Amino acid sequence: MVVRSAKGSSANAPSSTRSSEPVPVTTILMPAERSAVDAAGEGLYRTMHRTSLDEVRRDLREQSATAVLLSLACCSPRDAIRMAAILREHPRVPMMALITNLQRVQPQSLLSLGRSGMRIVIDARDSTGWHLLRETVATADRGSFSVESAITELRQTLLAASDDCLQLLELFFTSRPALHTVRQVATQVDLHPGTLMSRFQRAGLPPLKRYLDLANLVRAAYRLEDQRRSIADASVSLEYSSPQSFGRHVTLVLGISASAFRSVYDCEGMYRRFCEELVTPVQSQLCKFRPLRSLQDGAF
């Protein structure tokens, strides 16, 4: 078997290592929230506490921030339009909303942030929220192609696709914890597994499981670009039961070992493989695909 090289070859491709220095995260937080956020990032990130979206935008334009964390207590519904503009300008930068015990969660605020395009909510009322914060910052784009880049490009490629088609494809790349089975996906979208698989088949698309497997390997490839991360680290962060399980998965899906996968594919290269196999040949079918439609809707 011949395995083609898939590493990104552009002039601005990432170097083989990433800086071990704490990365900058710009924030808008309540004063009482700052110390906990600072403590959660020890050794990983350093915070730049701001008081306005103008300051956040300046940090991003000067490329001095790797991620953004906004307290829900500091956001009002009228901020959604400005946040949407910032997200459009900086699609590769993770934007996170923080919920703590210091405020009541206003559904309107969450809805407004969702409409702005913010997808990551850090619920710090539970320890898993702090883990998600660290994981998001640890895998944030440092000027290279990232999972967020892949999602942005996929949406551009499938401009004519339905919202529910894009929603499902995006779920494969962003779900936390990562999804590995059709049953897990079906549970997330409230459909029977057989119904979901049948819709892919009837639309003339590759199997849903193939989309899921390659999307997870895009995520794994991005994590493994960081030379400080072991294959075991990547397998744990993506909810594989063990490094051996991850290795078996790579061999089953791509026919190569986990160590060869790390050498051959970076995030961009793996995303290109995803598109070459699962998007480009069936682009017209995907643009007509309605995987999450109601049973009364007759469209694919």
Protein Blocks (a to p, Z undefined) as FASTA:
>chain_A
ZZddfbdfbfkbccfbdcfbdcdddddddfklmmmmmmmmgokaccdddfbfklmmmmmm
nopafbdcddfklpcfklmmmmmmmmmmmmmbccdddddfkbccdfklmmmmmmnopabd
cdfkbfklmmmmmmmmmmpcehiacfklmmmmmmmmmmmpcfklmmmmmmmmmoccddfb
fklmmmmnopafklmmmmmmmnopacfklmmmmmmmmmmmmmmmpmkbcfklmmmmnopa
bfklmmmmmmmmnopafklmmmmpcfklmmmmmmmmmmmmmmmmmmmpcfkbcfklmbZZ
